[in-house]
Amino acid sequence: MRSAVKKKNLIGALLGLVALAIFPVLSGNPYYIHLVETIMIYAILLFGLDIVVGYTGRSRWDTRGCSASARTRRACCSSSSACRST
């Protein structure tokens, strides 16, 4: 059963790669080629982020960055009059 599923996944992956390889030749339209390239670049970045977040267990990058930024601003601006807007 497992080998049948692996074989089906392998065939699907190979068909997808062949379709991506043939697409620029069949399309010929630079806009669609650029669109597919951009989508593939973002997909690669997303897979990389998925691996990093999966290994580190950090899923709340944005909130930690915002709170650190707020603490730094508060520490820098508490004694300086340049940060205060009147």
Chimera marker file (.cmm) of the C-alpha trace (Angstrom):
<marker_set name="trace">
<marker id="1" x="0.000" y="0.000" z="0.000" r="1" g="1" b="0" radius="0.5"/>
<marker id="2" x="2.777" y="2.449" z="0.934" r="1" g="1" b="0" radius="0.5"/>
<marker id="3" x="4.769" y="1.781" z="-2.209" r="1" g="1" b="0" radius="0.5"/>
<marker id="4" x="1.691" y="2.527" z="-4.327" r="1" g="1" b="0" radius="0.5"/>
<marker id="5" x="1.246" y="5.883" z="-2.600" r="1" g="1" b="0" radius="0.5"/>
<marker id="6" x="4.949" y="6.718" z="-2.970" r="1" g="1" b="0" radius="0.5"/>
<marker id="7" x="4.826" y="5.752" z="-6.637" r="1" g="1" b="0" radius="0.5"/>
<marker id="8" x="1.752" y="7.923" z="-7.196" r="1" g="1" b="0" radius="0.5"/>
<marker id="9" x="3.431" y="10.887" z="-5.451" r="1" g="1" b="0" radius="0.5"/>
<marker id="10" x="6.588" y="10.391" z="-7.509" r="1" g="1" b="0" radius="0.5"/>
<marker id="11" x="4.630" y="10.318" z="-10.758" r="1" g="1" b="0" radius="0.5"/>
<marker id="12" x="2.723" y="13.452" z="-9.747" r="1" g="1" b="0" radius="0.5"/>
<marker id="13" x="5.934" y="15.276" z="-8.876" r="1" g="1" b="0" radius="0.5"/>
<marker id="14" x="7.566" y="14.278" z="-12.152" r="1" g="1" b="0" radius="0.5"/>
<marker id="15" x="4.527" y="15.413" z="-14.145" r="1" g="1" b="0" radius="0.5"/>
<marker id="16" x="4.596" y="18.746" z="-12.317" r="1" g="1" b="0" radius="0.5"/>
<marker id="17" x="8.278" y="19.247" z="-13.084" r="1" g="1" b="0" radius="0.5"/>
<marker id="18" x="7.733" y="18.375" z="-16.744" r="1" g="1" b="0" radius="0.5"/>
<marker id="19" x="4.818" y="20.831" z="-16.905" r="1" g="1" b="0" radius="0.5"/>
<marker id="20" x="6.987" y="23.583" z="-15.380" r="1" g="1" b="0" radius="0.5"/>
<marker id="21" x="9.784" y="22.817" z="-17.842" r="1" g="1" b="0" radius="0.5"/>
<marker id="22" x="7.476" y="22.902" z="-20.869" r="1" g="1" b="0" radius="0.5"/>
<marker id="23" x="5.440" y="25.946" z="-19.784" r="1" g="1" b="0" radius="0.5"/>
<marker id="24" x="7.825" y="28.680" z="-21.053" r="1" g="1" b="0" radius="0.5"/>
<marker id="25" x="8.095" y="27.016" z="-24.450" r="1" g="1" b="0" radius="0.5"/>
<marker id="26" x="4.350" y="26.637" z="-24.901" r="1" g="1" b="0" radius="0.5"/>
<marker id="27" x="3.370" y="29.977" z="-23.402" r="1" g="1" b="0" radius="0.5"/>
<marker id="28" x="5.751" y="32.358" z="-25.097" r="1" g="1" b="0" radius="0.5"/>
<marker id="29" x="4.149" y="35.258" z="-23.233" r="1" g="1" b="0" radius="0.5"/>
<marker id="30" x="6.751" y="36.990" z="-21.014" r="1" g="1" b="0" radius="0.5"/>
<marker id="31" x="4.086" y="38.158" z="-18.551" r="1" g="1" b="0" radius="0.5"/>
<marker id="32" x="2.939" y="34.626" z="-17.731" r="1" g="1" b="0" radius="0.5"/>
<marker id="33" x="6.507" y="33.359" z="-17.547" r="1" g="1" b="0" radius="0.5"/>
<marker id="34" x="7.376" y="36.116" z="-15.060" r="1" g="1" b="0" radius="0.5"/>
<marker id="35" x="4.204" y="35.382" z="-13.080" r="1" g="1" b="0" radius="0.5"/>
<marker id="36" x="5.060" y="31.693" z="-12.745" r="1" g="1" b="0" radius="0.5"/>
<marker id="37" x="8.665" y="32.541" z="-11.815" r="1" g="1" b="0" radius="0.5"/>
<marker id="38" x="7.482" y="34.881" z="-9.069" r="1" g="1" b="0" radius="0.5"/>
<marker id="39" x="5.043" y="32.299" z="-7.711" r="1" g="1" b="0" radius="0.5"/>
<marker id="40" x="7.795" y="29.672" z="-7.651" r="1" g="1" b="0" radius="0.5"/>
<marker id="41" x="10.205" y="32.002" z="-5.839" r="1" g="1" b="0" radius="0.5"/>
<marker id="42" x="7.611" y="32.712" z="-3.162" r="1" g="1" b="0" radius="0.5"/>
<marker id="43" x="6.865" y="28.986" z="-2.888" r="1" g="1" b="0" radius="0.5"/>
<marker id="44" x="10.553" y="28.257" z="-2.273" r="1" g="1" b="0" radius="0.5"/>
<marker id="45" x="10.698" y="31.001" z="0.373" r="1" g="1" b="0" radius="0.5"/>
<marker id="46" x="7.555" y="29.631" z="1.995" r="1" g="1" b="0" radius="0.5"/>
<marker id="47" x="8.987" y="26.116" z="2.179" r="1" g="1" b="0" radius="0.5"/>
<marker id="48" x="12.152" y="27.504" z="3.766" r="1" g="1" b="0" radius="0.5"/>
<marker id="49" x="10.151" y="29.439" z="6.333" r="1" g="1" b="0" radius="0.5"/>
<marker id="50" x="8.081" y="26.341" z="7.049" r="1" g="1" b="0" radius="0.5"/>
<marker id="51" x="11.253" y="24.374" z="7.791" r="1" g="1" b="0" radius="0.5"/>
<marker id="52" x="12.685" y="27.111" z="10.030" r="1" g="1" b="0" radius="0.5"/>
<marker id="53" x="9.476" y="27.561" z="11.989" r="1" g="1" b="0" radius="0.5"/>
<marker id="54" x="9.030" y="23.806" z="12.256" r="1" g="1" b="0" radius="0.5"/>
<marker id="55" x="12.493" y="23.210" z="13.702" r="1" g="1" b="0" radius="0.5"/>
<marker id="56" x="12.592" y="26.171" z="16.043" r="1" g="1" b="0" radius="0.5"/>
<marker id="57" x="8.983" y="26.134" z="17.147" r="1" g="1" b="0" radius="0.5"/>
<marker id="58" x="8.730" y="29.905" z="16.787" r="1" g="1" b="0" radius="0.5"/>
<marker id="59" x="5.398" y="30.793" z="15.309" r="1" g="1" b="0" radius="0.5"/>
<marker id="60" x="4.989" y="34.343" z="16.589" r="1" g="1" b="0" radius="0.5"/>
<marker id="61" x="7.857" y="36.236" z="14.967" r="1" g="1" b="0" radius="0.5"/>
<marker id="62" x="5.844" y="39.389" z="14.379" r="1" g="1" b="0" radius="0.5"/>
<marker id="63" x="4.692" y="39.990" z="17.947" r="1" g="1" b="0" radius="0.5"/>
<marker id="64" x="8.149" y="39.470" z="19.414" r="1" g="1" b="0" radius="0.5"/>
<marker id="65" x="9.672" y="41.939" z="16.969" r="1" g="1" b="0" radius="0.5"/>
<marker id="66" x="7.034" y="44.576" z="17.657" r="1" g="1" b="0" radius="0.5"/>
<marker id="67" x="7.381" y="44.328" z="21.413" r="1" g="1" b="0" radius="0.5"/>
<marker id="68" x="11.186" y="44.517" z="21.191" r="1" g="1" b="0" radius="0.5"/>
<marker id="69" x="10.873" y="47.563" z="18.972" r="1" g="1" b="0" radius="0.5"/>
<marker id="70" x="8.505" y="49.237" z="21.422" r="1" g="1" b="0" radius="0.5"/>
<marker id="71" x="10.806" y="48.539" z="24.381" r="1" g="1" b="0" radius="0.5"/>
<marker id="72" x="13.811" y="49.940" z="22.524" r="1" g="1" b="0" radius="0.5"/>
<marker id="73" x="11.946" y="53.082" z="21.530" r="1" g="1" b="0" radius="0.5"/>
<marker id="74" x="10.694" y="53.581" z="25.070" r="1" g="1" b="0" radius="0.5"/>
<marker id="75" x="14.191" y="53.174" z="26.499" r="1" g="1" b="0" radius="0.5"/>
<marker id="76" x="15.743" y="55.554" z="23.985" r="1" g="1" b="0" radius="0.5"/>
<marker id="77" x="13.033" y="58.178" z="24.133" r="1" g="1" b="0" radius="0.5"/>
<marker id="78" x="12.361" y="58.293" z="27.854" r="1" g="1" b="0" radius="0.5"/>
<marker id="79" x="15.208" y="60.689" z="28.608" r="1" g="1" b="0" radius="0.5"/>
<marker id="80" x="15.488" y="62.465" z="25.261" r="1" g="1" b="0" radius="0.5"/>
<marker id="81" x="13.317" y="65.420" z="24.365" r="1" g="1" b="0" radius="0.5"/>
<marker id="82" x="13.837" y="64.764" z="20.655" r="1" g="1" b="0" radius="0.5"/>
<marker id="83" x="11.357" y="61.877" z="20.672" r="1" g="1" b="0" radius="0.5"/>
<marker id="84" x="8.595" y="63.770" z="22.422" r="1" g="1" b="0" radius="0.5"/>
<marker id="85" x="6.153" y="65.470" z="20.123" r="1" g="1" b="0" radius="0.5"/>
<marker id="86" x="4.333" y="68.472" z="21.558" r="1" g="1" b="0" radius="0.5"/>
<link id1="1" id2="2" r="1" g="1" b="0" radius="0.2"/>
<link id1="2" id2="3" r="1" g="1" b="0" radius="0.2"/>
<link id1="3" id2="4" r="1" g="1" b="0" radius="0.2"/>
<link id1="4" id2="5" r="1" g="1" b="0" radius="0.2"/>
<link id1="5" id2="6" r="1" g="1" b="0" radius="0.2"/>
<link id1="6" id2="7" r="1" g="1" b="0" radius="0.2"/>
<link id1="7" id2="8" r="1" g="1" b="0" radius="0.2"/>
<link id1="8" id2="9" r="1" g="1" b="0" radius="0.2"/>
<link id1="9" id2="10" r="1" g="1" b="0" radius="0.2"/>
<link id1="10" id2="11" r="1" g="1" b="0" radius="0.2"/>
<link id1="11" id2="12" r="1" g="1" b="0" radius="0.2"/>
<link id1="12" id2="13" r="1" g="1" b="0" radius="0.2"/>
<link id1="13" id2="14" r="1" g="1" b="0" radius="0.2"/>
<link id1="14" id2="15" r="1" g="1" b="0" radius="0.2"/>
<link id1="15" id2="16" r="1" g="1" b="0" radius="0.2"/>
<link id1="16" id2="17" r="1" g="1" b="0" radius="0.2"/>
<link id1="17" id2="18" r="1" g="1" b="0" radius="0.2"/>
<link id1="18" id2="19" r="1" g="1" b="0" radius="0.2"/>
<link id1="19" id2="20" r="1" g="1" b="0" radius="0.2"/>
<link id1="20" id2="21" r="1" g="1" b="0" radius="0.2"/>
<link id1="21" id2="22" r="1" g="1" b="0" radius="0.2"/>
<link id1="22" id2="23" r="1" g="1" b="0" radius="0.2"/>
<link id1="23" id2="24" r="1" g="1" b="0" radius="0.2"/>
<link id1="24" id2="25" r="1" g="1" b="0" radius="0.2"/>
<link id1="25" id2="26" r="1" g="1" b="0" radius="0.2"/>
<link id1="26" id2="27" r="1" g="1" b="0" radius="0.2"/>
<link id1="27" id2="28" r="1" g="1" b="0" radius="0.2"/>
<link id1="28" id2="29" r="1" g="1" b="0" radius="0.2"/>
<link id1="29" id2="30" r="1" g="1" b="0" radius="0.2"/>
<link id1="30" id2="31" r="1" g="1" b="0" radius="0.2"/>
<link id1="31" id2="32" r="1" g="1" b="0" radius="0.2"/>
<link id1="32" id2="33" r="1" g="1" b="0" radius="0.2"/>
<link id1="33" id2="34" r="1" g="1" b="0" radius="0.2"/>
<link id1="34" id2="35" r="1" g="1" b="0" radius="0.2"/>
<link id1="35" id2="36" r="1" g="1" b="0" radius="0.2"/>
<link id1="36" id2="37" r="1" g="1" b="0" radius="0.2"/>
<link id1="37" id2="38" r="1" g="1" b="0" radius="0.2"/>
<link id1="38" id2="39" r="1" g="1" b="0" radius="0.2"/>
<link id1="39" id2="40" r="1" g="1" b="0" radius="0.2"/>
<link id1="40" id2="41" r="1" g="1" b="0" radius="0.2"/>
<link id1="41" id2="42" r="1" g="1" b="0" radius="0.2"/>
<link id1="42" id2="43" r="1" g="1" b="0" radius="0.2"/>
<link id1="43" id2="44" r="1" g="1" b="0" radius="0.2"/>
<link id1="44" id2="45" r="1" g="1" b="0" radius="0.2"/>
<link id1="45" id2="46" r="1" g="1" b="0" radius="0.2"/>
<link id1="46" id2="47" r="1" g="1" b="0" radius="0.2"/>
<link id1="47" id2="48" r="1" g="1" b="0" radius="0.2"/>
<link id1="48" id2="49" r="1" g="1" b="0" radius="0.2"/>
<link id1="49" id2="50" r="1" g="1" b="0" radius="0.2"/>
<link id1="50" id2="51" r="1" g="1" b="0" radius="0.2"/>
<link id1="51" id2="52" r="1" g="1" b="0" radius="0.2"/>
<link id1="52" id2="53" r="1" g="1" b="0" radius="0.2"/>
<link id1="53" id2="54" r="1" g="1" b="0" radius="0.2"/>
<link id1="54" id2="55" r="1" g="1" b="0" radius="0.2"/>
<link id1="55" id2="56" r="1" g="1" b="0" radius="0.2"/>
<link id1="56" id2="57" r="1" g="1" b="0" radius="0.2"/>
<link id1="57" id2="58" r="1" g="1" b="0" radius="0.2"/>
<link id1="58" id2="59" r="1" g="1" b="0" radius="0.2"/>
<link id1="59" id2="60" r="1" g="1" b="0" radius="0.2"/>
<link id1="60" id2="61" r="1" g="1" b="0" radius="0.2"/>
<link id1="61" id2="62" r="1" g="1" b="0" radius="0.2"/>
<link id1="62" id2="63" r="1" g="1" b="0" radius="0.2"/>
<link id1="63" id2="64" r="1" g="1" b="0" radius="0.2"/>
<link id1="64" id2="65" r="1" g="1" b="0" radius="0.2"/>
<link id1="65" id2="66" r="1" g="1" b="0" radius="0.2"/>
<link id1="66" id2="67" r="1" g="1" b="0" radius="0.2"/>
<link id1="67" id2="68" r="1" g="1" b="0" radius="0.2"/>
<link id1="68" id2="69" r="1" g="1" b="0" radius="0.2"/>
<link id1="69" id2="70" r="1" g="1" b="0" radius="0.2"/>
<link id1="70" id2="71" r="1" g="1" b="0" radius="0.2"/>
<link id1="71" id2="72" r="1" g="1" b="0" radius="0.2"/>
<link id1="72" id2="73" r="1" g="1" b="0" radius="0.2"/>
<link id1="73" id2="74" r="1" g="1" b="0" radius="0.2"/>
<link id1="74" id2="75" r="1" g="1" b="0" radius="0.2"/>
<link id1="75" id2="76" r="1" g="1" b="0" radius="0.2"/>
<link id1="76" id2="77" r="1" g="1" b="0" radius="0.2"/>
<link id1="77" id2="78" r="1" g="1" b="0" radius="0.2"/>
<link id1="78" id2="79" r="1" g="1" b="0" radius="0.2"/>
<link id1="79" id2="80" r="1" g="1" b="0" radius="0.2"/>
<link id1="80" id2="81" r="1" g="1" b="0" radius="0.2"/>
<link id1="81" id2="82" r="1" g="1" b="0" radius="0.2"/>
<link id1="82" id2="83" r="1" g="1" b="0" radius="0.2"/>
<link id1="83" id2="84" r="1" g="1" b="0" radius="0.2"/>
<link id1="84" id2="85" r="1" g="1" b="0" radius="0.2"/>
<link id1="85" id2="86" r="1" g="1" b="0" radius="0.2"/>
</marker_set>
